[in-house]
């Protein structure tokens, strides 16, 4: 009943060590080592090599160690076994921290004050209240709902947009293509936590930015993307920042990662940039979630947090 740990893009070592300590006496196999493919029953993965999981004839379930499953679903050889995503309070809290931080940085004009500090200039800037600012969250799953609830408590006027209507107390709900325009027209800060699907790929483009509110107290719409890099068109973000369609952007994800050193986004004065760390997964928080799901499967034949391969989340 071996568990395979196959990770690319992160260091596998702390994950393998944590799984081995927590799963004993179950064998935990490091995918970088030689092993018997027929012995593997479960796989805990992050962006494994395409085709790697197809070589496991007795695989029963796959556990994705991050929030997005698009890399896995892009592997056409992926075995037809249950695929589970991570839903964990630590992951949710980290994303909410990032979203709230970015909204407050733009509300309180932190970047403008940093520029003044660099010039030793004492120049107070007019400060709107959170109650005057309309935040719109695209993607109202677990992460989006938690961010919406905290932002609402701070005082922001929050709305959510999703594929189907979602009910969150105190948060206005918009759903589907028919209500996207109305959602964008009332949004000063656009927070994007969508999954990557064929329908959402490239959704953050010039046409969408042009539909955002132009009458807000922040002086122009602001984009915060902590979802997936391929939701956005980097060139369209740059163009929108240059022509004033967007006032500013906080970006944690990009079309190409790592972001090339030559990208103008690195040094753009209107961009706050982080290297895909908004909700970093950690072994300490997530290994027990995977092992509890395996125990549930072996005990009751069911799994929590399964991905619908048709919708992509």
C-alpha positions, -999 to +999 in steps of 0.1 A: +000+000+000+028+024-009+024+061-013+044+078-041+056+114-036+063+131-070+071+168-069+085+192-094+091+230-089+095+226-051+121+208-031+107+173-026+129+165+004+108+181+032+076+166+018+092+131+016+106+134+051+072+146+066+052+119+048+076+092+060+075+103+096+037+107+096+028+076+075+049+050+091+048+020+088+032+026+053+060+028+027+065+063+013+084+063-021+104+092-034+097+094-071+134+102-077+143+068-065+139+033-081+107+016-072+082-010-083+053+008-101+029-020-092+034-014-055+020+021-056-016+026-045-017+064-038+003+094-052+008+128-036+020+151-063+027+186-076+033+190-113+047+154-118+063+145-151+036+140-178+030+102-181+046+094-148+013+085-131+001+065-161+029+040-153+013+030-120-011+001-128-026-002-093-031+035-085-062+041-065-062+079-060-041+110-067-037+139-042-027+173-055-005+192-031-016+226-042-048+245-049-047+243-087-051+210-106-047+224-142-012+210-146-024+175-138-055+178-160-033+189-188-016+154-188-036+135-214-023+102-199-036+109-164-051+077-150-089+076-146-088+074-108-101+099-082-082+131-081-084+152-048-074+187-042-062+202-009-088+220+012-071+230+045-075+259+070-039+268+067-040+271+029-072+291+031-058+315+058-026+321+038-046+331+007-069+354+027-038+370+043-025+378+009-057+391-005-064+413+025-028+426+025-030+436-011-064+453-008-051+473+022-019+482+006-038+498-023-064+513+000-038+529+023-015+538-007+015+521+007+035+523-026+029+560-030+042+566+005+072+544-001+081+566-031+077+597-009+098+581+018+126+575-007+126+613-015+122+623+022+089+640+014+062+646+041+031+647+020-002+632+035-024+617+008-062+619+009-074+585+024-108+570+015-124+546+039-128+509+032-165+514+032-161+536+001-143+509-019-160+481-039-140+448-040-151+422-065-139+386-061-139+363-092-141+328-079-162+320-049-149+287-038-134+280-003-107+306-008-129+333-023-156+330+003-131+333+032-114+363+016-148+379+010-159+374+046-127+390+061-128+419+036-164+425+045-156+426+082-129+452+076-156+473+059-151+469+021-182+466+000-177+431-014-193+412-043-185+378-057-187+364-092-188+327-100-200+301-124-231+295-103-247+317-076-231+315-042-246+328-009-223+346+015-239+368+041-232+405+034-217+398+000-235+405-033-236+376-056-232+376-094-231+345-116-225+335-151-216+354-183-250+373-181-240+390-148-203+395-154-207+430-169-227+443-139-202+427-115-173+444-133-190+478-135-193+480-097-157+468-089-129+491-079-105+463-068-108+431-088-095+400-068-091+369-090-091+334-074-106+315-103-095+280-113-079+276-147-103+260-171-108+263-209-135+290-202-113+310-178-080+309-197-070+344-207-101+359-191-080+387-176-075+407-208-079+442-221-116+438-229-124+427-193-103+455-178-122+481-198-154+470-182-143+478-146-156+507-127-142+542-136-160+562-109-143+548-077-126+567-050-092+550-057-088+569-090-090+538-112-095+500-110-069+477-095-062+441-104-051+414-078-045+380-093-036+352-070-054+325-090-035+310-120-010+326-143-028+316-175-059+334-164-042+366-174-026+380-205+006+397-192+009+420-223-027+432-218-020+440-181+011+461-191-009+479-218-038+486-194-014+500-168+003+522-194-029+537-208-046+541-174-073+514-179-058+499-147-044+521-120-023+493-104-019+456-101-008+430-075+004+399-093+014+366-077+011+344-108+022+348-145+018+332-179+054+320-177+069+310-143+095+317-131+088+352-146+116+359-171+141+385-159+135+406-190+098+410-182+088+447-178+065+436-149+096+433-126+103+470-125+069+485-134+061+512-108+024+503-107+030+466-100+034+447-067+050+414-077+054+382-057+067+348-070+036+326-067+037+325-029+002+338-020-008+305-004+023+285-003+017+248+006+038+234+034+043+198+045+036+206+081+001+218+072-009+194+044+006+160+049-019+151+076-047+161+053-036+137+026-031+109+051-065+114+066-081+112+032-062+079+025-074+065+058-110+075+049-107+058+015-094+026+030-119+026+058-151+037+040-142+037+003-148+074-002-127+105-005-130+142+005-125+171-019-126+153-052-121+172-084-148+172-110-127+167-142-154+182-163-154+216-146-117+214-137-121+220-100 
